[in-house]
Amino acid sequence: MSHVFHRQLSHAYPTAVAGEGAYLIDAEGRRYLDASGGAAVSCLGHSDTRVIDAIQQQVGQLAYAHSSFFTTEPMEALADFLIERAPAGFSSVYFVSGGSEAIEAALKMARQYFLERGEPGRHKLIARRQSYHGNTLGALATGGNAWRRRQFEPLLSDVSHVSPCYAYRGQAADESPEAYGERLAMELEEEIQRLGPETVMAFVAEPVVGATLGAVPAVPGYFKRVREICDRHGILLILDEVMCGMGRTGSLFAAEQEGVTADLTTIAKGLGGGYQPIGATLVSDEIRRTIAEGSGFFQHGHTYIGHATACAAALAVQRTIEERDLLARVRKLGEGLQDRLVERFGEHPHVGDIRGRGLFRGLELVAERDRKTPFDPSHKLHAAIKRTAMDAGLMCYPMGGTLDGRTGDHILLAPPFILEDAQLDEIVDKLDATLERVLPLR
């Protein structure tokens, strides 16, 4: 018996012993093409020598120094790198160890900002149903995934949730994308009015919804209208780019493609590419200045924030992406992957939608394509797909509860940025073989 408290205690996991480019290798020598990047993490694959060298060099020089005593060269350099490339308005970075911590920091920073401004009545949050913002209690309360929240509801703070921008399910047949986006914007406006604009602290959203919906981008103009509404009411916009940011959708920050800038942006996953645990919250100049000219102290912190080795690893990852022009490669490979998915599954009777941006793609699975009818959740289709894909040597990221936390299934693909064209074919071929085995109704 393993003494590790695994995610699923009845499951026997293969033991990963090595990584080679886009592949993971288990103790029996089986190779798995990592078409999900773990959880959209491994943007450079699993054996980048530059990043490994950077980690070894940093550990040899200074592995860790507590941020209440010191700053470090890699933390300062990584912050400079990110701010120089961030959307206009950001001036500083608060480093943490992962995405959930980044959201927690953003929520606390938003609250402290309004306290320092003399607006203590602003404490309410609005987010979207079927969103995911992390598994710590504040992040889980903010997220709108009913299944993840259910058993912990008594521990969660009260957060309002409005509709996601989910055109496949939410846009009416006679409604243009722009009209649909406007309808959702007005829903946000109405919720703000219901709560009282003077009580609302922030609106939180993923520019491209990741794990819970499966790579769902917003319709054109939606986020610009959201930004306008937040500005009119003095509400902060927090954009969660933990999964969709750091180049995953083809631009360093996913919000660049929406033409908006947030007040706080959270990043993780692709920031360090899995080589070290790291996340960050990017902070607007207005928020930084308000706190700096007020108390001058952010009442928050964790032991490993700004970890020197993690920052060195992340800086090496980001420099490698930039110097190898991998964002252009993400856009090219993303188009190639989308084309292959549409060609192979565009008429599949159980694939209702194929969507996403860059190397962030989702397939929504349906029992009846014309009516968009989801599969009975008792079938646990997503679990069967994951298990069968692993047997075929493919790592993908299937999830259930796509519609409401209970019904609906999708598959998320988020492979490394270093793929070759032939590996796009391998992904699609192995996914096709998986669906053939799991969905014999085809």
N, C-alpha and C positions, 0 to 999 in steps of 0.2 A: 504494500500500500504506500502511495506517495504521502509524504507529510506536508506537501504543499496544499494550501486551501485554494484549489483551482476554481475557475469560474463555474464549471459544471463538475460537480463532485463524482458523478457517475460516469464521466467520459474519460477514455484513455487517449491521451494526447501523444502524437509522435514527438520525438525529441529532436529539435532543430540543433544541428551541430556546426553548420557552416552556411555561408552565403557567397554567392558568385553572381555578380551583376544583378539581374532581375530574378534570380532563382534562390530559393532556400533549399537546403539539403538536410534530410533527417539522418538519424543514426543508422538506418538500414540502407542508406545511399540513394533513397528516392529523391527526385528533384521536383520542386513545385514552382511553377511560374507565378510570381507574385503580382497578380493582376489587380489587386486592391491596395497595394502598398501597405499591407497590414490593415490599417484603418486610415488610408490616405496619408501615410507617414513617409514611407521610404522612397522619396523622390529621386535619390541618386542610386537606388539599389542598395546592395548589402556588402559591397567590398571596395568602396572608393578609397584608393590609397592616399590621396591628398588629405582627406578628412581623417583617416586613421593616423597619418603622420602628425597632423595638427593636434590630435588628442594626446598622442604619446609625448610630443614635445611639451605640451602644456602641463601634463601630469609630472613630467620630469622637472619642470621649473616651479610650478605652483598649482596644486590641484584645487585648493579651496581656501577662501578667506571670507569670514563672515562680514556681510554687508553693513553691519552696524559699526564696524571698525575700519574697513578699508573699501576703496574701489579697486578695480583691477584693470589692466590694459585690455584684455579681451572683452570685458563688459563695456568699457568705454568705446572700443573700436566697433563692436557690433551695434551699439546704439547709434553711433555716427552713421554707419552704413545704412541702417534702416531709415533713419530720419532724412537722410539725403535723397532717398528714393521713395519716400512715403508721399501720399497726396498732400496738397497744401494744407497748412494749418496745424500740423503736428510738430511738437518741439521736443518731446522726450519719450523715453521707453521705460516701463517698469517690468523687470524680468522676473519670471516665476518658473515653475517646473513642469507646467502642462496647461492644457486648455481649460480645464475646470478652474484651476487657480487663476488663470487670466480673467475669466468671467467674474469670479469672486472679487478680484481686485478692481475690476471696472465698476461693479455695483457699489462697492464701498467708496471708491473714489467719486462716483457720481453723487452719492449721499453727502460725503464730506464737502464737496464743491458747493452744494446748496446751503449747507450749514454755514460755511465761511462767507457766503453771499448774504447771509441773513434771511434765508428762506427755509426755515425748518419744517414748514408744512409740506414740502415736496419730498415724498418718500414712496410714492406708488409707482409700480412698474407696469408697462404693457409689453407683451410679447405676442407670439403667434402660436396658434394651435399647430400641432405636429412639427414643432421645432425641437431642436436638441441643443442644449448649451452646457452640458456637463453633468457630472454625477455627485458633486458635493451639494450640500443642502440648498445653498443659495442658487447655485446654477440649476439644480434640478427643479426648484420652484419656478425659476424663470422659464425653463423649457416647457413646451406644451405637449410632450409625449405622454399620453394617458397611461400606457402600459408601464413605462418606467416610473411614473409618479405614484401609481395607485397605492402600493403598500406603505409608502412613506408619507402619504398625505397629511397625517396628523403632525408631522414634523416640519411641514413646508409653510413658508410665509405665503400670504395671499397675493397672487399676481393675476392681473387681467390678461385674457388671451383673445385675440381677434383672428380672423381667417387668414390662413397662409395664402401666398400668391402662387396658386397651384392650378395652372390653366387647364391641364388635362381633365381635372375633376371639377374645377370651380367656374370656368368660363362658359357662359351660355352659348348655345349654337348660333344665336342671332346677335352676339355681342362681339365687338372688335376687341383686340388685345388692349387698346388704349382705354376703351370704355370699361373693360373689366378692371384694369388698374385703377381707374378713377373711382369705381364702386368700392374697391377695397380701401382706397384712401379716405373716402367718406365714412366707411365703417370705423376706421381709426379715429377720425375726427369726432364721430358720435360717441365713441368710447371715452375719449378725452373729456368731452362735455359731460358725460354721465358721471365720471369720477370727480370732475372739477379740475380745470386746467391748472389751477394754482397748487394742486396736490400731486401732480404727476411729475416724476423725476426723469424717466427715460423710457424710450421705446427701444427694444432689443430685437434684432433680426439677423439671420444669415443671408448674405447676398445671393448665394446659391445654396439651397437647403441640402444638407448632406445625408447623414445616416438615416434619419427618420422618414424622409420622403424619397430619397434616391436621386440626387443631382438635379434638383428642380430650380431653374433660373427664374427670375422675375420677368414679367412682361415689360415691354419698353415703357419708360416713363414712370413706372411705379415708385422707384426709390427717390426720384426727383420730387414727386408729390409728397412722399413721406417726409423728406427733408424740409420742404416748404411748411408743412403742418407743424413739425417739431419746432422750427424756427419761430413761427408765428406765436406759439404758446410758450416759448422759452424752455422747451423740453430737450434733453440731450438725446442724441442718436448714438446708440451703441451697436456697432456692426461686428458680428461674430464671424471671423474668418479663420477660425481654428482649423477647420477642415478644407474649406474652399480657397484659402489664401496661399501666399508664398509660391505663386506660380502655377498652382494646380489648374486654374481655369485659363491660363495663357497670359496673364498679366501678374505682376508681383503681388499686387493687392486686387482682390476680386472687384472691389467697389470702383476701381478705375473704369471698368466697363459700364458702370451705371452712371458715371459722370457726377458722383457725389463724394463728399468727404464727411466722415463721421466725426463725432466729438471724442469717442473712444473706440478703438479697434483692437480686437483680441486676435492673436495669432499663436500657433503652436505647430504640431505635427510636422509639416514640411519645413518649418523653420530650422530644425536640427536634423531632419531627415531620418530620425530614429537612432542616430549615432550617440546621442546623449538626450536625456529628458530635459526639455526646455519649452517655455512658452513666454508670451509677453503681452502687455497691454500698452498700446500706443496712445499717448495723451496729447490732447490739443494744447496749444499755447495758452488759450484762455483758462483752461482748467489748471494748468501748471502755475500760471501767474497768480490766479486767485488764491491758491493754497500757499504759494510762496510768499505772497504779500499779507497773508493772514497768519495762521498758526505756524506755517513753515514746516509742518510735520504731517506726514501721512500716517494715520493711525491704523497700520496694517503691516503684515510681514510674515515671512516664513524662513526657516533655517537656511534653505538652499537657494534663495533668490539671488540672481546674478552669479550663479556658480561659475567659477573661472573656466573649468574644463568644458562645461556645457556651452558657455559662450564662445570659446575657441572653436569647438566643433561646429556650432551653428554658423559662425563667421566663415569657416572653411567651406561649408555647404553652400552658403549664399554666394561666395566669391566664385566657386566652381560653376554654379548655375549661370552666373553673369558672364564669366570669361569664356565659357563654352557656348554661349548664346542658346541656352536650353529652353528659354521661354518661347523663342521662335520655333524650336523643335516641338514643344508642347502643343503649339497651335497646329503645326503641320501633322503631327502624329494624331492629335485629337480629331482632325478632319478625316484622316485615314481610318481611325477607329470607328467614327460615326458612320462613314460610308460603308464599311464592312458590316457593321451591325444592322444597318438598314437593308443592305443587300441580302443578308442571311435571314434576318428576323422581321423585316418590314411587313411581310404578309403572314407571319406566323399566327395561327389562330389564338395563341395564348400569350402573345406579346402585344399589349395595348398601346404602349408609348415607349419611345426611345428618345432620350433627352440629355441635356448637359452642355458643358463648355470645356474646351481643352481636353485634358486627360482626366476628366471628371464626368462620367457617363452613367446613366441609369436606364434600366429596362423595367417597366412595370408589367407584371404578369396578371392575366385575367382568365377567368373560366370561360367567359363569352366575350369575344372581342367587340362585337357590334354594340352590345349593351354595357360594356365596361364592367361586367359583373365580376367581383373578386371571388377567389377560391374560398371554400369553407375553411376557416382558420384551424379547424380540428385536424386538417391534413398536415399542418406544419410544413407547408411546401418549402418555405425558405430554408428550414433546417435540412430537409432532404436534398436540396440543391447544394448547400454548402458541403455536406457530407459526400455527395456523389462527385462534386467537382474536385474535392481533395483526392478522392480515389483516382481521378483522372489526371492528377498532377497540376491542378489549377486552384489558386487561391482567389476567390471572389468574395464579395461582401453582401450576401443576401440578408434581407430583414423582413419581418412581418409587421402587421399593424399599420401599414402605409396610410390607410384611409382615416382611421380613428383611434389607433393604438391597439386595435383588436383585429380587424379585417384588412386584407390587402397584402400583397407581397411584391417586393422589388429586388433587383440585383444592382449593386453599386460596383462600378469599375473605376479604379484609380491607380493605374500602374506607374512604375517609375518613368521619369523623364528621359531615360537613357535607352529606351526600347529601340530595337531595330524593326523595320517593316515586317520582316518574317515573323516576329513575335506577336505582332497584331493579328496575323493569320492564325498563330497558335492559340491565342486567347479565344478568338471567335470559333475556331474548330473545336476546342475543348469545351467551350460553353455550349455549343450546339450538341455535342455528344452527351453532355450532362442533361440538357433539356430533353433530348430524345429518350434518355433512360427514365427521367423523373416524370415526364409528361407524355405517356404513351398515346394520349388522345389525338396527338398531331396527325 
